[in-house]
Amino acid sequence: MAASSAKVALVGAPNTGKSTVFNAVTGLKAKTGNYPGVTVSRTVGIVKVGDKQITLEDLPGTYDLTPVSIDEQVVADVLAGEIEGVEKPDAIVVVADAGTLRRSFGLIADVMSLDLPTVLCLTMLDELARRGGSIDTDKLGAALGIPVAAIDGRRKGSGARVRDLLGDIDHWSHPVIDPPTSGTEEWAAWSESVLAEADYRSPDPDPITERIDKVLLHPVIGTLIFFAVMFGFFQTIFAVAAPLQDYVETGFGHLGDWVYEVGGDNWLTGFIADALIGGVGGVLVFVPQIALLFVLITFLEQLGYLSRAAFLMDRVMGTVGLEGRAFVAMLSSVACAIPGIMATRTMPSARQRFATMMSLPLMTCAARMPVYTLLIGMLVASESKVWIFNAQGTVLFGLYLLGAISTMTVAKIISVFSRRRGPVMPFTMEMPPYRVPSWKLMLVEIWSPVKGFIRKAGTIILFATVVLWALLNLPIRSDAALESAGIDPTDSAAVSTYTMNHSIAARLGHSVEPIFDPLGFDWKTNVAVLSSLAARETFVATLGQMSAAEDPEDPAARLEEARYDDGSNKGDKVFTPPTIVALLVFFVYALQCTSTLAVLRRETATWRWPIIIFAAYSLLAWVMAYIAHTIAVWVW
């Protein structure tokens, strides 16, 4: 180990506060990536102690070093130095929840047996004391033969003790004799003797948690409460975020007007106002909804409720041949399918993992939120009610429920026909006591996905918007050509409409009309759907750009009143209820995310399955949208 640098691995079971410790020690200065050859993510932070630079790596959660999943296999391989291109750590920090310390002794024994300098970091000591438990950390360290540090990752400066230890790795104490192999009678006796030497007293059951869990974990009442919580979840998104969205939308509208006032009516002004502000801005107006979505998810997670939800849904998963780990992956996919797909690495059964992974793109992710919000706003008036509930929030809940049911149904079908096999392990999850969420940690968790959404709007969506703007404005026509077509060159609105209707994009939209005509789409909607193949949000950006080009003053009103400009439906309104319903259902099933396809390719090590699943979901989206459109025509 170099005198000025070292690599330290951070190891711990799930829900022990490992990531919180990592953030406290590194000061949130982390970089993420993947291990060579596998898609398991790695998080690395730099800790500077004096003139030393410590690389701290937060490994995936594991209960011991006998792997049953891909994540746990990576942990074992990293600690053994068996991953090519990844250096073996010089030392290890084991994180354990003081309240459940006895359950962590298997991992502690396995790590100490590696003969690497080791520190035990205890978390949740305040929780231990509150529930009548106690431990002497000095005696624990003496009994184990390794340093022991107490830390509260929720408090500023609490990582100082661990940072000091990281600066003096060469002087960490070592056990004289390695502990017995975990799971043996000798290990059990050793564990109890160490705990006795440390004056460890287990915490009393939390009476509040027990009383609440009797209700929330009830197989019937708890499930009903879960659906009620989710229903209220989506009610809140429309009730709270919609007014904020109006402010943001008004701000972008004023910005577009200002650009025209300053720059005049020319192609550059049109590009900035229509393509950039009308397109990208049309997506960014949904940042309040995205932010609130993650606020609610993070709040429920830190509160301790999501672990209960996973336990409840384990029963539901069992009806379709899956288990609670599948629900954890599904829950992760509410934010984005990519972390959900990666979460399937904790599933020991190859068949269940493959089935879950292939079905997760059907879960309603945050990328669908702008599309759903736009279309629901045109379909249902904001003041409409379903009994006493907001009708828009009710429709949104229904779409999320449809996505979840479809995910489980497809997973069941794939599981039945899949040839993959693997061990079916019992689903275990730590049930943390209910805790008051930390707003600081919530802001950290929320900012990352919101920043990713904004970055996506500034990269993929911006690129797609610029390309679309060019397609909508080419070929360029002279004043003489416009006059010969009966268009006054001085009438900017007429020129924009004529140019767009005779553009390359229009030809592309018309070319796929035989496919989408049965769904009620016009050529502009076809272009928006095609553009969404890169990223779902570009559907909103495309419609926003085209409506802004036709009516810069009020693009939203222009979009709602859009009419067919040719064909047998000429003059009819485009966004009728059946068409909007068809679009909503289409977006429930279509796989419109190149990033998801890329991750599926990495996880399966072949393009075969991503291509098959893309084609299958595209066909399924069209069929389901056609059925929905047909039913909606009868209803309306």
Secondary structure, DSSP 8 states (H G I E B T S, - for coil): --TTEEEEEEEE-TTSSHHHHHHHHHTT-EEEEE-TTS--EEEEEEEEETTEEEEEEE----SSSS-SSHHHHHHHHHHHT-STTS---SEEEEEEEGGGGGGGHHHHHHHHTT-S-EEEEEE-HHHHHHTT-B--HHHHHHHHTS-EEE--TTSTTTTHHHHHHHTTGGG----SS----TTSHHHHHHHHHHHHHTT-B-----HHHHHHHHHHT-TTHHHHHHHHHHHHHHHHHHHHHHHHHHHHHHHHHHHHHHHHHHH-SSHHHHIIIIIIIIIIHHHHTTHHHHHHHHHHHHHHHHHTHHHHHHHHHHHHHHTTT--HHHHHHHHHHTT-HHHHHHHGGG---HHHHHHHHHHGGGS--TTHHHHHHHHHHHHS-TT-EETTEEHHHHHHHHHHHHHHHHHHHHHHHHHHH---------------------HHHHHHHHHHHHHHHHHHHHTHHHHHHHHHHHHHH-S---HHHHHHTT--TT-HHHHHHHHHHTSHHHHHHHHTHHHHGGGT--HHHHHHHHHTTTBTTHHHHHHHHHHHHH-SS-HHHHHHT-B--SSTTTTSBSS-HHHHHHHHHHHHH---BHHHHHHHHHHHTSSHHHHHHHHHHHHHHHHHHHHHHHHHHHH-
